[in-house]
Amino acid sequence: MTRLALIAGTGTLPAAVIAALDTRPLVCAMDGFAPDGVTADLTFRLERLLPLLRALSDQGVTQVAFAGAVQRPRLDPALFDAATARLVPRLLAAMQSGDDATLRAFIAIFEEEGFTIRGLGDLAPTLLPGPGLLAGSLTAQDQADATRAAAIVTALGAVDVGQGACVAQGLCLAIEALPGTDAMLAQVAALPAALRPNPAGGRGLLYKAPKPGQDSRIDQPTIGPQTLRAAAAAGLGGVVFQAGSVLCLDLATMQSEAATLGLFLWARPC
């Protein structure tokens, strides 16, 4: 019999994943990064990663999934156990190479300890909408902006920078970097009118997609109702994402919010 552990970060994604599963997983949360609306069964620190993995094995866990946001914690050398301390050079080297490299290193450690890593698209496929216009309507300019934004995200992802960009009338207003999507949209909201194209020609959009070659089992792009509200506050006309590759939190509410805010919501084919 297999048992699943969910390594849960902040936000509402862990709760959405748990709601989509038939059986509640063992929920583990990193100290300081508790998920919203979910009580963790285990809380751990990164400095004691291998004792966590052994505890999971002792509880019959064979599969692990990851959901939610976690920022890079400050490590306390005094808290390392001997086994985890031996991993520090490997982890530090990965962390200096970017987010994807760091996540791949963590996946490799879990796999080396005998765990199977499950992707959220496999566990909860209903959270990954297929292609289609989900709200509002698109103009030719919107479609051109989506194409431009997709090219930008692909270029950025190749150097492990981000999963999103904001484009209006072909102009890149902002790109997503380490601070995340909300920070990018706040940056767009603060842009003076002189730096934005004439809104009569199209208000622009937020585009989200995985990085090229990104391991979909961990750190999959995620949007939700708050993303739509932030896009509206930034003066954008809609949100576009790569169909089948971006997790949507409460799609029905997202569609309702888009209609209320006058935004389009498009799951764009790859």
Beta strands, then each sheet from edge to edge (+ up, - down):
strand 1: 4-8
strand 2: 26-30
strand 3: 42-44
strand 4: 63-67
strand 5: 116-117
strand 6: 132-135
strand 7: 164-168
strand 8: 171-175
strand 9: 205-208
strand 10: 222-223
strand 11: 238-242
strand 12: 247-248
strand 13: 264-268
sheet 1: 3+ 2+ 1+ 4+ 5+
sheet 2: 6+ 13- 11- 9- 7+ 8-
sheet 3: 10+ 12+
end
